[in-house]
Amino acid sequence: FIEPNSTVQVEVIYNPVHVAQHVSCFEVSVADGSIDPVTVTVRANTIDLPVYVQEQDIYLKYCMVDRLYQDSVVLHNRATSALRIKFEIPTALKDHVDVLPQNGVYKLTHPSLLS
């Protein structure tokens, strides 16, 4: 349902299972058929990276001013060799978020916890 003179954001979830170029087309239409359908094309290329993050979103729920909140990022390494990793914080968040350590060598082939 979309209100008059409003915007609706539709979430597109992409979860590829193999390395390839993917193209999908979606058709957006109005239930009563008063407007011609609009076709939306989604294109994506996948690459195989040996390091991946277990949870891509960190939800800190409700935060109060002048309090410290922490969470962890779990990295997985499928490579057979050590990999150098680096976390970069966007400029807008540098005064509010820290990641420690920011650099490291990832040696494990099983999950590693960084907090």
Steps between C-alpha positions, in 0.01 A plus 500: 500500500634845413346827618439789256810717438720265700795268456540134590839337532513133397786291633675277245687213663781348295647170617696337215610139526760502220736742324332649193334804352139511613210686339144501628198695382210597723171643389332761718131548434193656658235254619212663310699517174450876455874556437723306261747268679857620550789256452796526738822323402746400772855408397778368722837335462624259763861428582643236727667652806663274758405729792141572588310651792255281691251781574509806274282717725567607857185611680575675828131552584439813708811691599533777758738796479832467686481121525732244342347234276695209356438218259719253314561419136565135413720446194534170315800409286469226237852560368791270581736792564513800733323814379551862607175674591418867562183663632416846372239722664310752283595862571153585634535232772865553603404708806248239615630151412833325558609159377784339693727373362478685168769284337591139544619181341234237465668159538218269601289283272217494755298798630692775674341747737593869492342730756 
